[in-house]
């Protein structure tokens, strides 16, 4: 086990995060408060746009819209509103 201060943790964060996978790392906040850094599971955050199936459905719908003529062509990128209005 290794005990460190918050200042030491800030200076060498990567070192202590790597070390925590091998041994117990305790961070002291004050004389009575401590926190232990423990290894955990890898967390994957997914949202509605990162799901590949959903993305493929949206892309397919976009291709269908283009094939059916449901799109607006931007002729001058510097003057988008002229093409839209």
Secondary structure by P-SEA (a helix, b strand, c coil): cccccaaaaaacaaaaaaaaacbbbbbbccccbbbbbbbbcbbbbbcccccaaaaaaaaaaaaaaaaaccccccccccccccccc
